[in-house]
Amino acid sequence: MAHGGRGPRDGVQLIAYADRFGGTLAALRGVLDGQLAGVFAGVHVLPFFTPYDGADAGFDPVDHTQVDPRLGTWDDLRSLGDEYAVMVDLIVNHVSADSAEFRDVCARGDASPHAAMFLTMADVYPDGADEAELVGIYRPRPGLPFTVMTLGGRRRLVWTTFTSQQIDLNLGSAAGRGYLDRVLSTLAEGGVSMVRLDAVGYAIKTAGTSSFMTPETFAFIDELTTQARGLGVEVLVEIHAHFERQIAIGSVVDRVYDFALPPLLLHGLYTGDVAPLRRWLDVRPMNAVTVLDTHDGIGVVDVGPDQLGDRRPGLLTPEQVHDLVEGIHTHSGGQSRQATGWAASNLDVYQVNCTYYDALGRDDGAYLLARAIQLFTPGIPQIYYVGLLAGANDMDLLARSGVGRDINRHRYTVAEILAELDRPVVAALVGLIRFRNTHPAFGGAASIGGDGSELVLTWTSGDQSATLTADLASRRAVLTWTDVDGSVRTRTDLLEFATTP
C-alpha cells in the first residue's frame, strides 16, 4: 500500500523538557544549535509554564500563560520558534488547585467571579446520578473522578479526573472557554506553531455517557481545531484509546499520535510476529506523529480490546497484551514493574513505565532497528530526549520521587548530553535521523510489504528510493538507498551510521 510523503513541517522533531535537557530554554536552544545542529526540524517543549515542577511535572499549571522565570521568557520561546517548528502543550482539561482562580473559588464559593470556570459533579448531574451512571465514567485511574472540597464554606464534589491537585475546567461555561481562549492566544503570540491537546479525551463531561471521547468531545475538538488554525497554529491530539478511535480522530484534526506503533514494535521484536504491525500500518492515519516513547509510559490500551462499549477486538488479543507487559518487565530486569500500575503514584494503569531502550534489554541492534522502523513509518517522527540518548531507567529518580513515570524522565546536564552523544548507539541514531531528514526519497510516497517475520518499508520519489528490510525475529535490518550519483548503497549494520551513511 502506498502512502503520501512529507510536508514542510515533517522533519524529525525532538520531545524534551527544558529543565531536564539542558536546564533552561536557552540551554535547550544551545544544544539544538550546537552538537545537534541540523538534526531536528522542530521541538516539542514539554510544560515550561509556572510552575514547571508542580504535582504533575508541569501538567498542572498555576498560570498557563506565564513562562516559569527559572526556565526563561516568552522571548526565549519566540527565538526558538524562529529556527524550529515549536510545539507546546495546551492543557485543556484542568489547572492547578493552587491557581489564583481556584483559590478564590475555595475562599468565596459561588461569589467568586471564577466559580463557573471549574466543574463539580452537580454541573453534570444537577439531579444526582445513580450507580450505573457513576461507574460508567471512564477514568485512567482507580476510583471516581471527584474530590470532596470546601468551596466558600460549602462541601462540594469537585471533578478531578487525574489527581486532587488538578481541577477540571467547566468547558461548557463562558468562564471555562474564556480561560482556554486566553491560553491559546498567548501560545500563538509566543511563536508556537503546533499545540498538543493534552488529555482532551476527558475534557467534555456529558451525563449518561462515559465522558470520554464522546460525540460531544469530537465536536469540541473540531471547534478548538478550527479556532487554533485561525491563529496559524496546528493541532495534535493526544488520546490513548482503541485504535479505531485514533483513526476516527485523525480524520478531523491536523495530527494525531500513533500510540499503537510502540507496543506493536515491541510485540514483533519479542515474538517475531509482524502481522499485527503490518495490519496497523495498512489502516493507520497518515497524518500521524510517530513516537516510540514520550514523557508518559508505553501505552498498551492502544492495541488492546476497546475499554468502552462492546469491547471490540484490538490489534492484539488480551493474552498478547499480557505477554507484552510481562515482556517489558522481563527485558527491563523487573525495573518497569517497580514503576507501573499500583507500584508507584500518579500513574495511568494502561501504561508501562520504562525507557524504550530498557524495554529492549539495552540491545543496541534491536533499538536501532526499532528506531529505523519509526523513521521509515509515514508521518512526523518525534524522538523523546531520553530515547535520543538511549537512556536507561532512572531508578534513583524513581526512588526519590515515588512517581512511576520519572523512571523515564532523567535530568541531563549539558555536559551529560554531550558525553552521551559520543556513544555508538546514540551516534548511529543521530545518523539515521539525519538520513531521514535529508534523503529525497522521503519527500515521495511510502509502500509497506513483507512476509512472515519480515517488514519492508520503501520510500520513492522520482528515481530516488530508500528501503528498510527488517526481520523482527532475527532482529536484523538491511537498509538500501540511492545515492546522488544514482548508485545503490547498502547497510546491514545500523551501528555503521555512527560514522557516516
C-alpha positions in Angstrom: 0.0 0.0 0.0 1.3 3.4 -0.9 1.2 6.5 1.3 1.9 10.2 0.7 5.1 12.0 1.5 6.2 14.8 3.8 5.2 18.4 4.0 7.3 21.4 5.1 7.0 20.6 8.8 7.6 16.8 8.5 11.2 16.8 9.5 12.2 14.8 12.6 11.4 16.6 15.9 12.7 16.3 19.5 10.5 16.0 22.6 12.2 17.5 25.7 11.7 19.2 29.0 13.8 22.4 29.1 14.7 21.7 32.7 15.7 18.1 32.0 17.6 18.6 28.7 20.0 21.4 29.4 18.3 23.2 32.2 16.6 26.2 30.6 15.0 27.2 27.3 18.2 29.0 26.3 20.3 25.9 27.1 17.9 23.7 25.2 18.3 26.0 22.2 22.1 25.9 22.7 22.1 22.1 22.4 19.9 22.1 19.3 22.1 24.7 17.7 25.4 23.1 18.8 26.2 19.4 18.5 22.7 18.6 17.3 22.8 21.3 14.6 20.8 20.1 11.6 19.4 17.0 13.4 15.9 18.3 14.3 13.4 20.4 12.4 11.2 21.0 15.4 10.9 20.6 19.1 8.1 19.8 21.4 8.9 21.7 24.6 7.2 19.9 27.4 5.5 22.2 30.0 7.6 25.2 30.9 4.7 27.1 32.5 4.5 28.4 36.1 5.5 26.2 37.8 7.2 23.6 35.6 7.8 21.4 38.7 4.3 21.1 40.2 2.5 18.0 41.3 2.5 16.6 37.7 5.7 17.9 36.2 4.1 21.0 34.7 0.9 19.4 33.6 -0.8 21.2 36.5 -0.1 24.8 35.7 -0.8 27.5 38.2 -0.5 30.0 35.4 -0.7 28.6 31.9 0.1 32.0 30.3 3.5 32.5 32.0 6.9 31.0 31.4 8.4 29.9 34.6 11.2 32.5 35.1 13.6 29.8 36.2 13.5 28.5 32.6 13.4 31.7 30.7 10.9 34.0 29.0 8.4 34.2 26.1 11.2 35.9 24.1 13.3 32.7 24.5 10.5 30.6 23.1 9.9 33.0 20.2 13.6 32.9 19.5 13.4 29.1 19.4 10.4 29.4 17.0 12.5 31.5 14.6 14.6 28.4 13.9 12.4 25.4 14.7 8.8 24.3 14.5 7.8 24.7 18.1 5.1 22.5 19.7 3.8 23.1 23.2 1.1 21.6 25.4 -2.4 23.2 25.6 -3.7 21.6 28.8 -7.4 21.7 28.1 -8.8 19.5 30.9 -7.6 21.1 34.1 -5.5 23.6 36.0 -3.7 23.5 39.3 -5.6 23.6 42.6 -3.1 26.3 43.5 -4.2 28.6 40.7 -5.3 32.1 41.7 -8.7 31.5 40.2 -9.4 28.2 42.1 -8.0 29.6 45.4 -10.5 32.4 45.0 -13.3 29.9 44.5 -12.2 28.0 47.6 -12.4 31.2 49.6 -15.6 32.7 48.2 -17.5 29.8 46.5 -20.3 30.9 44.2 -19.5 34.6 45.0 -16.2 34.3 43.1 -16.2 35.5 39.5 -14.3 32.3 38.7 -16.8 29.9 40.1 -18.2 28.9 36.7 -14.7 28.1 35.5 -14.5 24.8 37.4 -16.5 21.7 37.2 -18.4 20.0 40.0 -20.5 16.8 39.9 -23.6 18.9 40.1 -22.7 20.8 36.9 -23.0 17.5 35.0 -25.6 15.7 37.2 -27.8 18.5 38.6 -30.4 15.9 39.7 -27.9 13.5 41.0 -26.6 10.3 39.4 -27.2 6.6 40.1 -24.6 3.9 40.5 -24.7 2.8 36.8 -24.0 6.4 35.6 -21.1 6.8 38.0 -19.4 3.5 37.3 -19.8 4.2 33.6 -17.5 7.3 33.7 -14.2 6.4 32.1 -11.1 7.3 34.1 -7.4 6.5 33.7 -7.0 5.8 37.5 -9.0 3.8 40.0 -12.0 5.3 41.8 -14.4 8.0 40.8 -13.2 11.3 39.3 -14.3 13.5 42.3 -12.7 15.1 45.3 -14.5 16.4 48.3 -13.5 20.1 48.7 -14.8 23.1 50.6 -15.8 26.0 48.3 -16.9 29.1 50.1 -17.7 27.1 53.3 -19.8 24.6 51.3 -18.7 20.9 50.8 -18.7 20.1 47.1 -17.7 17.2 44.9 -15.2 18.8 42.5 -14.4 17.0 39.3 -10.7 15.8 39.3 -10.1 13.4 36.5 -6.4 12.9 37.3 -5.4 14.0 40.8 -6.8 16.2 43.5 -4.2 18.8 42.6 -5.6 19.0 39.0 -9.0 20.7 39.0 -11.1 20.1 35.9 -12.4 23.0 33.8 -16.0 23.6 33.0 -15.7 24.0 29.3 -19.4 24.3 28.9 -19.2 27.7 30.6 -18.2 31.0 29.2 -15.6 31.3 32.0 -14.0 28.0 31.2 -13.9 28.7 27.5 -12.7 32.2 28.1 -9.7 30.8 30.1 -8.9 28.4 27.3 -9.1 31.1 24.7 -6.7 33.3 26.6 -4.2 30.5 26.9 -4.4 29.6 23.2 -3.9 33.2 22.1 -0.9 33.5 24.4 0.7 30.4 22.9 0.1 31.7 19.4 1.7 35.0 20.2 4.6 33.1 21.8 5.8 31.7 18.5 4.1 28.3 18.8 3.4 26.5 15.5 1.6 23.5 16.9 -0.3 22.7 20.1 -0.7 19.3 21.7 -4.2 18.9 23.2 -3.3 17.3 26.5 -5.9 14.9 28.0 -8.5 16.3 25.6 -10.4 12.9 25.5 -11.6 13.6 29.1 -12.3 17.3 28.7 -16.1 17.2 27.9 -18.4 15.6 30.5 -21.8 14.6 29.4 -24.4 12.9 31.7 -25.4 9.4 30.5 -22.1 8.8 28.8 -18.6 7.6 29.6 -17.5 11.3 29.4 -14.5 10.1 27.3 -14.2 10.5 23.5 -18.0 11.0 23.1 -19.6 12.8 20.2 -19.6 15.9 22.3 -15.8 15.5 22.7 -15.3 15.2 18.9 -17.4 18.4 18.4 -15.2 20.2 21.0 -12.0 19.1 19.3 -13.3 20.2 15.9 -14.3 23.6 17.2 -10.9 24.1 19.0 -9.0 22.9 16.0 -10.8 25.5 13.8 -10.0 28.2 16.4 -6.3 27.2 16.5 -6.0 27.2 12.7 -7.4 30.7 12.7 -4.4 31.7 14.8 -2.0 29.9 12.5 -1.5 27.0 14.9 -1.8 23.3 14.0 -3.4 20.8 16.4 -2.0 17.4 17.6 -4.4 15.3 19.6 -3.2 13.1 22.4 -5.5 10.2 23.1 -4.8 6.7 24.4 -7.7 4.7 23.2 -8.8 1.8 21.0 -7.1 2.0 17.6 -10.4 2.7 15.7 -10.8 5.9 17.8 -7.4 7.0 16.7 -8.4 6.5 13.1 -11.6 8.5 13.6 -10.0 11.4 15.4 -7.2 11.5 12.7 -9.8 12.5 10.1 -10.8 15.7 11.8 -7.5 17.2 13.2 -4.1 18.2 11.8 -2.2 15.5 13.5 -2.8 12.5 15.8 -0.3 10.4 17.7 0.5 6.9 16.6 0.5 5.3 20.0 -0.1 1.8 18.6 3.4 1.7 16.9 5.5 1.4 20.1 3.7 -1.7 21.7 3.3 -3.4 18.3 7.0 -3.0 17.6 7.9 -4.5 20.9 5.4 -7.4 20.3 7.1 -8.0 17.0 10.6 -7.9 18.4 9.7 -10.1 21.3 7.8 -12.8 19.2 8.8 -12.3 15.6 5.0 -11.9 14.9 4.8 -8.9 12.5 1.2 -9.4 11.3 -0.4 -7.1 13.9 2.1 -4.3 13.0 1.6 -4.8 9.2 -2.2 -4.7 9.8 -1.9 -1.4 11.7 0.4 0.2 9.1 -2.2 -0.5 6.4 -5.1 1.3 8.2 -3.4 3.9 10.5 -3.9 7.7 9.9 -1.3 9.1 7.6 -1.3 12.4 9.4 0.2 10.8 12.4 3.1 11.8 14.7 5.1 8.7 15.3 6.7 8.0 18.7 8.3 5.1 20.5 8.4 6.9 23.8 7.2 10.1 25.4 7.1 11.7 28.8 4.4 9.1 29.7 4.7 5.3 29.7 4.4 2.8 26.9 0.7 2.5 26.2 -1.0 -0.8 25.9 -4.6 0.2 25.8 -3.9 1.5 22.3 -3.5 -2.1 21.0 -5.9 -3.9 23.3 -9.7 -4.5 23.2 -11.9 -1.5 23.4 -12.3 -0.5 27.1 -15.7 1.0 26.4 -18.9 -0.3 24.9 -18.8 -3.7 23.3 -15.1 -4.3 23.9 -14.3 -4.5 20.2 -11.1 -6.6 19.5 -7.9 -4.8 19.4 -4.7 -5.1 17.4 -3.5 -7.6 19.9 -5.5 -10.2 21.9 -5.8 -9.8 25.7 -3.3 -12.7 26.0 -0.8 -11.0 23.7 -1.2 -7.7 25.7 -0.5 -9.6 28.9 2.6 -11.2 27.4 3.8 -7.8 26.1 3.6 -6.3 29.5 5.4 -9.2 31.1 8.0 -9.0 28.3 8.7 -5.4 29.2 9.1 -6.3 32.8 11.5 -9.2 31.9 13.6 -7.2 29.5 14.0 -4.4 32.0 15.1 -6.8 34.7 11.9 -6.1 36.7 12.6 -2.4 36.9 9.4 -1.4 35.0 7.3 -3.5 37.4 8.5 -1.2 40.2 7.3 1.9 38.3 4.0 0.6 36.9 0.4 0.1 38.0 -0.2 0.2 41.7 3.5 0.1 42.4 4.0 3.9 42.3 1.9 7.1 42.5 0.5 9.3 39.8 0.2 6.5 37.2 -2.1 5.6 34.4 -3.0 1.9 34.7 -3.0 1.4 31.0 0.7 2.3 30.5 4.0 0.6 31.4 6.7 2.9 32.7 10.1 2.1 31.2 12.5 3.6 28.8 12.3 2.1 25.4 15.9 1.2 25.5 15.4 -0.9 28.6 12.2 -2.4 27.2 14.5 -3.9 24.5 17.0 -5.2 27.1 19.5 -2.4 26.2 20.2 -4.3 22.9 21.7 -1.7 20.6 20.9 -3.5 17.4 17.2 -4.1 18.3 16.9 -0.5 19.5 18.3 0.9 16.3 16.1 -1.4 14.3 13.0 -0.1 16.1 14.1 3.5 15.5 14.7 2.8 11.8 11.2 1.4 11.5 9.8 4.5 13.3 11.7 6.8 10.9 10.5 4.9 7.8 6.9 4.9 9.0 4.8 7.7 7.3 4.2 10.8 9.5 6.2 13.2 11.6 8.8 11.3 13.7 9.3 12.6 17.2 12.2 11.4 19.3 11.9 11.7 23.1 15.1 13.2 24.7 15.7 10.1 26.8 15.2 7.9 23.8 17.6 10.1 21.7 20.3 9.3 24.2 19.3 5.6 24.5 18.7 6.3 28.2 18.4 3.6 30.8 15.8 3.6 33.6 16.5 6.2 36.2 15.9 4.2 39.3 17.5 6.8 41.6 15.0 9.4 40.5 12.1 6.9 40.9 13.3 6.2 44.4 13.5 9.9 45.3 10.1 10.9 43.8 8.0 7.8 44.0 6.5 8.9 40.7 6.5 5.9 38.2 6.9 8.0 35.1 10.1 9.5 36.5 11.8 6.3 35.5 11.9 7.7 32.0 12.5 11.4 32.9 16.2 11.7 33.7 17.6 15.1 34.2 20.5 15.6 31.8 23.0 18.4 32.2 24.6 19.8 29.0 27.8 18.0 29.9 25.9 14.7 30.2 24.2 15.3 26.9 27.5 15.8 25.1 29.0 12.7 26.7 26.0 10.6 25.7 26.1 11.7 22.1 29.5 10.0 21.8 28.1 6.6 22.5 28.0 4.5 19.3 24.3 3.6 19.6 23.4 7.3 20.0 25.7 8.5 17.2 24.1 5.9 14.9 20.6 7.1 15.8 21.6 10.6 15.1 22.9 9.4 11.7 19.6 7.7 11.0 17.7 10.9 11.8 20.0 12.9 9.5 19.3 10.3 6.8 15.6 10.6 7.3 15.7 14.4 7.1 17.9 14.7 4.0 17.3 11.8 1.6 14.9 13.0 -1.2 13.0 9.7 -1.3 11.2 10.7 1.9 9.5 13.5 0.0 7.7 11.0 -2.1 5.4 8.0 -1.3 5.8 5.0 1.0 4.9 1.4 0.4 4.6 -1.3 3.0 5.2 -5.0 2.5 6.9 -8.1 3.7 6.0 -11.7 4.7 6.5 -13.8 7.8 8.7 -12.0 10.3 9.8 -9.5 7.7 8.7 -5.9 7.3 9.7 -4.0 4.2 9.2 -0.2 4.1 10.1 1.6 0.9 10.1 5.4 0.0 10.2 6.5 -3.6 10.4 9.9 -5.1 11.2 10.0 -8.8 14.4 8.0 -9.4 15.3 8.2 -5.7 14.4 5.4 -3.2 15.2 4.2 0.3 14.2 0.7 1.5 14.3 -0.8 5.0 14.0 -4.6 5.1 13.6 -5.6 8.8 13.4 -9.1 10.1 12.0 -8.8 13.6 12.6 -12.4 14.5 16.3 -12.2 13.9 16.4 -8.5 14.7 18.4 -7.9 11.5 18.0 -5.0 9.1 19.1 -4.2 5.6 19.0 -0.5 4.5 19.3 0.2 0.8 19.2 3.6 -0.9 20.1 5.5 -4.0 23.0 7.9 -3.8 23.2 11.3 -5.5 25.1 9.8 -8.5 22.4 7.1 -8.9 24.4 4.3 -7.4 22.8 2.0 -4.8 24.3 1.8 -1.3 23.6 -0.7 1.4 24.0 -1.1 5.2 23.5 -4.3 7.0 24.6 -3.0 10.4 22.7 0.1 11.5 25.5 0.9 14.0 27.6 1.9 11.0 25.6 5.1 10.9 27.6 6.2 13.9 30.3 7.2 11.3 28.6 8.2 8.1 25.7 6.9 6.0 
